Amino acid sequence: MKTIILLEKEGFTTDEITIYVANQEEKDLYQLSYPTYNIIIGVLGIKNQREFIQSQYPEETILISIDDDIESYKHIEDKNLRQIFNECIEYLSQSTSGLLSFNPSSNPFFSLRPWQFKQGRYLCCGFIYIFKVDYSIIGDIENVEDYNNSMMYLKKYGSVIRYGQVCFKTKFCAKDSFQLRHNYELNVDKLLAKYPNDLYYNIKKSGPLKGLKNVKLRIKHK
């Protein structure tokens, strides 16, 4: 629910936001705190839920997808969130790309860049991204569905956009149980097998995903 708090602080209104949940229990929980919001019960599974959300809108609609645990952000020029989103939507609408990504690192030292937009070979981290609805983008891999979708957009449109001047603070889900870690590793292997000429991995040395395979692009943007 941290994202809703941030969006309200930034001046976004209830008619601009739709909350998608997996079941009635989650809907009831959100309605306790946010009774005036449009809350829709979708389907189970992140991959399936993202596809369900996309199915609710006409093709070519530009949507902002945000997970519910973004706490704050930092912009190199102190722009507010509405300015950032408006610039991204405008750029994406004029672009031949179908997906706009942000740096997954919450550390400004590693993530903030002097440039605003670049188009190239980027992987999109699923906690926040902006995309054109495209019914042909159908995921087939769980856990790393954001990377899988990135590759499908990259293959179809030729590039993924990266916005370089902002970083977001969020809580990554730690794969702290054996089953979660096992499933994650299996799906990373499926992804690598699907795109053997594009992707490889190294082992995360720190953070909540320490010890797990970290998916990387073989050939980076120019």
FIZA-922385 format. One line per 4 residues: number of its first residue (from 0); for each residue z, y, x of N, C-alpha, C, O. Coordinates in steps of 0.2 Angstrom, whole numbers, plus 5000, padded with zeros to 4 digits. Each point is the difference from the previous one (the first is absolute). Layout:
NUM> Z Y X Z Y X Z Y X Z Y X ~ ... .
% end
This chain:
0> 5000 4994 5004 5000 5006 4996 5000 5006 5004 5000 5006 4998 ~ 5000 4993 5009 5001 5006 5004 4993 5005 5000 5000 5006 5000 ~ 4995 4990 4999 4993 5004 4999 5000 5005 4994 4998 5005 5001 ~ 5005 4993 4993 5000 5004 4995 5004 5006 5001 4999 5006 4998 .
4> 5007 4993 5005 5004 5006 5002 4996 5005 5005 5001 5006 4999 ~ 4996 4991 5005 4996 5004 5005 4994 5004 4996 4999 5006 5001 ~ 4998 4990 4995 4994 5004 4996 5003 5005 4995 4997 5005 4999 ~ 5009 4994 4998 5002 5005 4995 5003 5006 5004 4998 5006 4998 .
8> 5004 4993 5008 5002 5005 5005 4994 5004 5002 5001 5007 5001 ~ 4993 4990 4999 4994 5004 5002 4997 5003 4995 4994 5003 5000 ~ 5008 4996 4994 4997 5003 4994 4995 4997 4996 4997 5002 4995 ~ 5003 4991 5006 4995 4996 4996 5004 4998 4993 5006 5000 5000 .
12> 4990 5000 4995 5002 4999 4993 4999 4993 4998 4996 4996 5003 ~ 5007 5003 4991 5000 4993 4998 4993 4998 4997 4998 4994 5001 ~ 4998 5011 4997 4993 4998 4998 4996 4998 5006 4994 4998 4999 ~ 5008 5004 5007 4996 4998 5006 5001 4994 5003 4997 4997 5004 .
16> 5008 4999 4993 5003 4994 5004 5000 4995 4995 5003 5001 4994 ~ 4995 4993 5008 5001 4994 4996 5003 4995 5004 4998 4998 5006 ~ 5008 4999 4991 5004 4995 5004 4998 4993 4998 5000 4998 4994 ~ 4998 4998 5011 4998 4993 4998 5005 4995 5002 5003 5000 5006 .
20> 5000 4996 4990 5005 4995 5002 4998 4993 4998 4995 4999 4997 ~ 5009 4996 5006 4997 4993 4999 5003 4997 4993 4997 4995 4998 ~ 5008 5007 5000 5003 4997 4994 5004 5004 4996 5001 5006 5001 ~ 5002 4992 4993 5004 5004 4995 5006 5002 5004 5003 5006 4998 .
24> 5000 4990 5006 5007 5002 5003 4999 5006 5004 5004 5004 5000 ~ 4990 4996 5004 4999 5006 5005 4999 5006 4995 5002 5006 5002 ~ 4994 4993 4993 4999 5006 4995 5006 5003 4998 5001 5006 5000 ~ 5003 4989 4997 5007 5003 4998 5004 5004 5005 5003 5005 4998 .
28> 4997 4992 5008 5003 5003 5005 4998 5007 5002 5003 5005 5001 ~ 4990 4996 4999 4997 5007 5001 5001 5004 4994 5001 5006 5001 ~ 4999 4992 4993 5001 5004 4994 5007 5003 5000 5001 5005 4997 ~ 5004 4992 5006 5006 5002 5000 5001 5007 5003 5003 5005 4998 .
32> 4993 4996 5008 5000 5006 5004 4994 5004 4998 5001 5006 5001 ~ 4993 4992 4997 4994 5003 4999 4997 4999 4993 4995 4997 4999 ~ 5009 5005 4995 4998 4998 4994 4994 5003 4997 4996 4998 4996 ~ 5002 5008 5007 4994 5004 4998 4993 4998 5004 4995 5002 4998 .
36> 5006 4993 5007 4994 4998 5003 4996 4994 4997 5003 4996 4996 ~ 4991 5004 5005 4995 4995 4998 5001 4994 5004 4998 5000 5006 ~ 5006 4994 4992 5001 4995 5004 4996 4994 4997 5001 4998 4994 ~ 4995 4998 5010 4996 4995 4997 5002 4993 5004 5000 5000 5006 .
40> 5000 4995 4990 5002 4994 5003 4993 4997 5002 4996 4999 4996 ~ 5003 4999 5010 4994 4997 5003 5001 4992 5000 5001 4997 4996 ~ 4998 5001 5011 5000 4993 5001 5004 4999 5006 5002 5004 5004 ~ 5000 4989 4997 5004 4998 5006 4996 5000 5006 4994 4998 5000 .
44> 5009 5004 5006 4996 4999 5006 4997 5007 5002 4996 5003 4996 ~ 5005 4999 5010 4997 5007 5003 4993 5000 4999 4997 5005 4998 ~ 4999 4989 5004 4993 5000 5000 4997 5001 4993 4996 5004 4998 ~ 5007 4992 4998 4998 5000 4993 5002 5006 4996 4996 5003 4996 .
48> 5010 5000 5006 5002 5007 4997 4995 5005 5002 4998 5004 4996 ~ 5000 4996 5010 4995 5006 5003 4993 4999 4996 4997 5005 4998 ~ 5001 4989 5001 4994 4999 4996 5001 5002 4993 4995 5002 4997 ~ 5011 4996 5000 5001 5002 4993 5000 5008 4999 4997 5002 4995 .
52> 5006 5001 5010 5000 5008 4999 4993 5002 5001 4998 5005 4996 ~ 4998 4992 5008 4993 5003 5001 4996 4999 4993 4996 5004 4999 ~ 5005 4990 4998 4997 4998 4994 5001 5005 4994 4997 5000 4995 ~ 5008 5004 5006 5002 5005 4994 4996 5006 5000 5001 5005 4996 .
56> 4995 4996 5009 4996 5007 5001 4993 4998 5001 4998 4995 5003 ~ 4997 5010 4995 4993 4999 5002 4999 5000 5007 5003 5003 5004 ~ 4991 4994 4998 4998 5000 5007 4999 5007 5002 4998 5004 4996 ~ 5003 4997 5010 4999 5006 5004 5006 5005 4999 5000 5005 5003 .
60> 5004 4993 4992 5006 5004 5000 5004 5000 5006 5001 4995 5003 ~ 5002 5011 4999 5004 5000 5006 5007 5000 4999 5003 5004 4996 ~ 5001 4991 5006 5007 4999 4999 5004 5001 5006 4997 4998 5006 ~ 5009 5004 4993 5005 5000 5006 5005 4994 4998 5003 5000 4995 .
64> 4997 4995 5010 5005 4995 4999 5006 5001 5005 4999 5001 5006 ~ 5007 4999 4991 5006 5001 5004 5005 4995 4998 5002 4999 4994 ~ 5001 4998 5011 5006 4995 4999 5006 5004 4998 5000 5006 5001 ~ 5005 4991 4997 5006 5004 4997 5005 5001 5005 5006 5002 4997 .
68> 4993 4998 5009 5005 5001 5005 4999 5005 5005 5002 5000 5006 ~ 4993 5005 4993 4999 5005 5004 5005 5006 5000 5001 5002 4994 ~ 5003 4999 5011 5005 5005 5000 4998 5007 5001 5003 5005 4997 ~ 4993 4996 5008 4998 5007 5002 4994 4999 5004 4997 4995 5001 .
72> 5001 5011 5002 4993 5001 5004 5001 5006 5004 5004 5004 4999 ~ 4992 4996 5006 4999 5005 5005 4993 5002 5001 4996 4996 5002 ~ 5002 5010 4997 4993 5003 5001 5000 5004 5006 5005 5004 5001 ~ 4990 4996 5003 4999 5004 5006 5000 5007 4999 5002 5004 5004 .
76> 4996 4998 4990 4999 5007 4998 5005 5002 4994 5000 5005 4997 ~ 5005 4990 5002 5005 5001 4994 4996 5001 4994 5003 5004 4995 ~ 4992 4993 5004 4997 5000 4993 5004 4996 4995 5003 4995 5002 ~ 4997 5007 4992 5003 4996 4995 4996 4994 4998 4994 5000 5001 .
80> 5009 4996 4995 4997 4993 4998 4994 5001 4996 4995 4997 5000 ~ 5005 5008 4995 4994 5001 4996 4994 5003 5004 4995 4998 4998 ~ 5007 5006 5006 4994 5003 5005 4997 4994 5003 4994 4999 5001 ~ 5010 4997 5002 4998 4994 5004 4995 4995 4996 4995 4998 5001 .
84> 5008 5001 4993 4996 4995 4995 4994 5003 4998 4995 4997 4999 ~ 5005 5010 4999 4994 5003 4998 4994 5000 5005 4995 4999 4999 ~ 5007 5002 5007 4996 5000 5006 4997 4993 5001 4994 5000 5001 ~ 5010 4995 4998 4998 4993 5001 4995 4998 4995 4995 4997 5001 .
88> 5007 5005 4993 4995 4998 4994 4994 5004 5000 4994 4997 4999 ~ 5006 5009 5003 4993 5004 5001 4996 4997 5006 4994 4999 4999 ~ 5009 4999 5006 4996 4997 5006 4997 4993 4998 4995 4999 5001 ~ 5010 4997 4995 4997 4994 4998 4995 5000 4995 4995 4996 5000 .
92> 5005 5009 4996 4995 5000 4994 4993 5002 5003 4995 4999 4997 ~ 5005 5005 5009 4994 5002 5003 4998 4995 5005 4994 5001 5003 ~ 5010 4994 4999 4998 4995 5005 4997 4994 4997 5000 4998 4995 ~ 4996 4999 5010 4997 4993 4999 5005 4994 5000 4998 4995 4999 .
96> 5008 5007 5004 5005 4995 5000 5004 4999 4993 4999 5004 4996 ~ 5004 4990 5003 5004 4999 4994 5007 5000 5001 5004 4999 4995 ~ 4999 5001 5011 5007 4999 5001 5002 5005 5005 4997 5002 5005 ~ 5009 5002 4994 5003 5004 5005 5007 4998 5001 5004 4998 4996 .
100> 4998 5002 5011 5006 4997 5002 5004 5005 5004 4998 5005 5001 ~ 5008 4993 5000 5005 5004 5004 5003 4996 5005 5000 4994 5000 ~ 5002 5009 5006 5003 4996 5005 5007 4997 4998 5004 5003 4997 ~ 4996 4990 5004 5006 4997 4998 5007 5001 5003 5005 4999 4997 .
104> 4994 5005 5009 5007 5001 5004 5003 5006 4996 4997 5005 4999 ~ 5010 4994 5001 5004 5006 4997 5002 5005 5006 5004 5004 4998 ~ 4994 4994 5008 5002 5004 5006 4995 5005 5001 4995 4999 5002 ~ 5007 5008 4997 4995 5005 5001 4997 5000 5007 4994 5002 5001 .
108> 5010 4996 5004 4997 5000 5007 4994 4995 5000 4995 5002 5004 ~ 5005 4993 4993 4994 4995 5000 4995 5001 4995 4994 4998 5000 ~ 5008 5006 4994 4995 5000 4994 4997 5006 4999 4994 5000 4997 ~ 5009 5006 5005 4997 5006 4998 4994 5002 5005 5001 4999 5006 .
112> 4994 5003 4991 4994 5002 5004 4997 5007 4999 5002 5003 4994 ~ 4995 5000 5011 4998 5007 4998 4994 5000 4996 4999 5005 4996 ~ 4997 4990 5003 4994 4999 4996 5002 4998 4993 5006 4997 4999 ~ 4990 5006 4996 5002 4998 4993 4997 4994 4997 5004 4996 4998 .
116> 4990 5003 5003 4996 4994 4997 4996 4997 5006 4997 5003 5004 ~ 5003 4990 4996 4995 4997 5004 4998 4994 4996 5003 4997 4996 ~ 4990 5001 5004 4997 4994 4997 4999 4995 5006 4997 5002 5005 ~ 5005 4992 4994 4999 4995 5005 5003 4993 4998 5000 4999 4994 .
120> 5002 4997 5010 5002 4994 4999 5008 5000 5000 5003 4999 5005 ~ 5000 5002 4989 5007 5000 4999 5002 4995 4996 4997 4998 4995 ~ 5010 4999 5006 5003 4996 4995 5005 5004 4996 5003 5005 5003 ~ 4997 4994 4990 5004 5004 4996 5007 4996 4999 5000 4995 4998 .
124> 5005 5009 5003 5007 4997 4998 5001 5001 4993 5000 5006 4998 ~ 5003 4989 4998 5000 5001 4993 5005 5004 4997 5000 5001 4994 ~ 5005 5002 5010 5005 5004 4996 4997 5006 4997 5003 5003 4996 ~ 4992 5000 5007 4997 5006 4997 4992 5000 5003 4999 5000 5006 .
128> 4997 5001 4989 4993 5001 5001 4996 5003 4994 5003 5000 4995 ~ 4991 5002 5006 4996 5003 4995 4993 4997 5000 4998 4998 5005 ~ 5000 5000 4989 4994 4996 5000 4996 5001 4994 5002 5003 4995 ~ 4991 4995 5005 4996 5000 4995 5000 4994 4996 4999 4994 5004 .
132> 5002 5006 4990 5000 4993 4996 4994 4997 5001 4994 5003 4999 ~ 5006 4991 5003 4994 4996 5001 5001 4992 4998 5004 4997 5003 ~ 4993 5001 4991 5002 4994 4998 4997 4994 5004 5003 4994 4999 ~ 4993 5007 5006 4998 4995 5004 5005 4998 5006 4999 4995 5003 .
136> 5006 5010 4998 5005 4998 5005 5005 4996 4997 5005 5002 4996 ~ 4994 4992 5005 5005 4995 4997 5004 4996 5005 4996 4996 5004 ~ 5010 5005 4997 5004 4997 5005 5001 4992 4999 5000 4998 4994 ~ 5001 4999 5012 5001 4992 4999 5005 4998 5005 5001 4994 5001 .
140> 5003 5011 5002 5005 4998 5004 5007 5004 4999 4999 5006 4999 ~ 5006 4991 5000 5007 5003 4999 5003 5003 5006 4997 4999 5006 ~ 5008 5005 4994 5004 5002 5005 4997 5006 5004 5003 5005 5002 ~ 4991 4993 5000 4996 5005 5004 4994 5003 4996 4995 5001 5003 .
144> 5006 4999 4991 4995 5002 4995 4997 5007 5002 4994 5002 4999 ~ 5010 5003 5004 4998 5006 5002 4995 5000 5006 4995 5003 4999 ~ 5006 4993 5006 4995 4999 5005 4994 4996 4997 4994 5002 5003 ~ 5007 4994 4993 4994 4996 4997 4996 5005 4996 4993 5000 5001 .
148> 5010 5004 4995 4996 5005 4996 4997 5005 5005 4994 5002 4999 ~ 5009 5000 5006 4997 5005 5005 4994 4997 5003 4995 5004 5001 ~ 5005 4990 5001 4994 4996 5003 4994 5000 4995 4994 5001 5001 ~ 5008 4998 4992 4995 5000 4995 4997 5006 4999 4994 5001 4999 .
152> 5010 5005 5001 4997 5006 4999 4996 5002 5007 4995 5003 4999 ~ 5007 4995 5006 4997 5002 5007 4993 4996 5000 4995 5003 5002 ~ 5005 4991 4996 4994 4996 5000 4995 5003 4995 4994 5001 5001 ~ 5008 5001 4993 4996 5003 4995 4997 5007 5001 4994 5002 4999 .
156> 5011 5002 5003 4999 5008 5001 4998 5002 5007 4998 5005 5001 ~ 5004 4991 5004 4998 5001 5007 5006 5004 5003 4999 5000 5007 ~ 5006 5002 4990 5005 5004 5003 5006 5000 4996 4999 5000 4994 ~ 5007 5002 5009 5006 5002 4996 5002 5006 5003 5000 5001 5006 .
160> 5002 5004 4990 5003 5006 5002 5007 5000 5002 5004 4996 4997 ~ 4998 5008 5008 5007 5001 5002 5001 5007 5000 4997 5004 5003 ~ 5009 4998 4993 5002 5007 5000 5006 5000 5006 5005 4996 5000 ~ 4994 5008 5005 5004 5000 5006 5006 5005 5000 5004 4999 5005 .
164> 4997 5005 4990 5005 5006 5001 5006 4999 4997 5004 5004 4999 ~ 4998 4990 4998 5006 4998 4996 5003 4993 5002 4996 4996 5002 ~ 5010 5004 4998 5003 4993 5000 5005 4999 4995 5003 5005 4998 ~ 4998 4989 4999 5005 4999 4995 5006 4996 5002 4999 4995 5004 .
168> 5007 5006 4994 5005 4996 5001 5001 4995 4994 5001 5002 4995 ~ 4999 4992 5007 5001 4995 4995 5004 4994 5003 5000 4999 5006 ~ 5002 4997 4989 5004 4994 5002 4995 4994 5000 4998 4997 4994 ~ 5000 5000 5011 4996 4994 5000 5004 4994 4998 5006 4999 5002 .
172> 4991 4997 4995 5003 4994 4998 5001 4995 5006 4995 4997 5002 ~ 5011 5001 4999 5001 4996 5006 4999 4993 4998 5003 4998 4995 ~ 4993 4998 5008 4999 4993 4999 5006 4996 5003 4999 4997 5005 ~ 5007 5003 4991 5006 4998 5003 5002 4993 4998 5005 4997 5002 .
176> 4991 5000 4994 5001 4993 4998 4995 4995 5003 4994 5003 5001 ~ 5008 4991 5000 4995 4995 5003 4994 5000 4996 4994 5000 5002 ~ 5006 4999 4991 4995 4999 4996 4995 5007 5000 4994 4999 5000 ~ 5009 5007 5000 4996 5006 5000 4996 5000 5006 4994 5002 5000 .
180> 5010 4997 5006 4996 5000 5006 4995 4995 5001 4994 5001 5002 ~ 5007 4993 4995 4995 4995 5000 4994 5002 4996 4994 4999 5003 ~ 5007 5003 4991 4995 5002 4996 4995 5006 5003 4994 5000 5000 ~ 5010 5005 5003 4997 5005 5003 4995 4998 5006 4994 5002 5000 .
184> 5009 4993 5004 4996 4997 5006 4994 4996 4997 4994 5001 5003 ~ 5007 4996 4992 4994 4996 4997 4995 5004 4998 4994 4999 5001 ~ 5007 5007 4996 4995 5004 4997 4997 5004 5005 4994 5002 5000 ~ 5010 5000 5006 4997 5003 5005 4994 4996 5003 4995 5002 5002 .
188> 5007 4991 4999 4995 4996 5003 4994 4999 4995 4994 5000 5003 ~ 5007 5000 4991 4994 5000 4995 4996 5006 5001 4994 5000 5000 ~ 5009 5006 5001 4996 5006 5001 4996 5000 5007 4995 5002 5000 ~ 5009 4996 5005 4996 4999 5006 4994 4996 5000 4995 5001 5003 .
192> 5006 4993 4993 4995 4995 5000 4994 5003 4996 4994 4999 5001 ~ 5008 5006 4994 4994 5003 4996 4996 5005 5004 4994 5001 4998 ~ 5010 5002 5006 4996 5006 5004 5001 4998 5008 5003 5005 5003 ~ 4995 4990 4999 5001 4998 5007 4997 5005 5005 5003 5001 5006 .
196> 4992 5002 4992 4996 5005 5005 5003 5007 5000 4998 5004 5004 ~ 5006 4997 4991 5003 5007 4999 5007 5001 5001 5003 5005 5002 ~ 5001 4989 4997 5008 5001 5001 5003 4995 5005 4997 4995 5002 ~ 5008 5007 5001 5004 4996 5004 5008 5002 4999 5001 5004 4995 .
200> 5003 4993 5008 5007 5002 4999 5004 5000 5007 4998 4997 5005 ~ 5007 5007 4995 5005 5000 5005 5007 4999 4997 5000 5000 4993 ~ 5005 4999 5010 5007 4998 4997 5004 5007 5000 5001 5003 5006 ~ 5002 4998 4989 5004 5006 4999 5006 4999 5004 5003 4995 5000 .
204> 4999 5011 5004 5005 4999 5005 5007 5004 4997 5005 4999 5003 ~ 4994 5004 4992 5006 5004 4997 4998 5001 4993 4995 4999 4997 ~ 5011 5004 4999 4999 5002 4993 5001 4994 4996 5002 4994 5002 ~ 4997 5007 4991 5002 4995 4995 4995 4994 5001 5002 4995 4997 .
208> 4992 5006 5006 4996 4994 5000 5000 4997 5007 4995 4997 5002 ~ 5010 5004 5002 5001 4998 5007 4999 4992 5000 5002 4997 4996 ~ 4994 5001 5009 4998 4993 5001 4995 4997 4995 4998 4995 5001 ~ 4999 5010 4995 4994 4997 4996 4994 5003 5002 4999 5004 5005 .
212> 4995 4993 4993 4994 5002 5002 4998 5006 4997 5001 5002 4994 ~ 4996 5003 5010 4998 5007 4999 4993 5000 5000 4997 4999 5005 ~ 4999 5002 4989 4993 5000 5000 4997 5006 5003 5002 5005 4998 ~ 4993 4994 5006 4997 5006 5003 4992 4999 4999 4997 4994 5000 .
216> 5000 5012 5001 4992 4999 5000 4998 4999 5007 5002 5003 5005 ~ 4993 4993 4996 4997 4999 5006 4996 5006 5003 5001 5002 5006 ~ 4995 5001 4990 4997 5006 5002 5002 5006 4996 4999 5000 4994 ~ 5004 5005 5009 5002 5006 4997 4995 5005 4998 4994 4999 5003 .
220> 5008 5006 4994 4995 5005 4998 4998 5004 5006 5003 4999 5005 ~ 4991 5004 4994 4997 5004 5006 5004 5007 5001 4998 5003 5004 .
% end
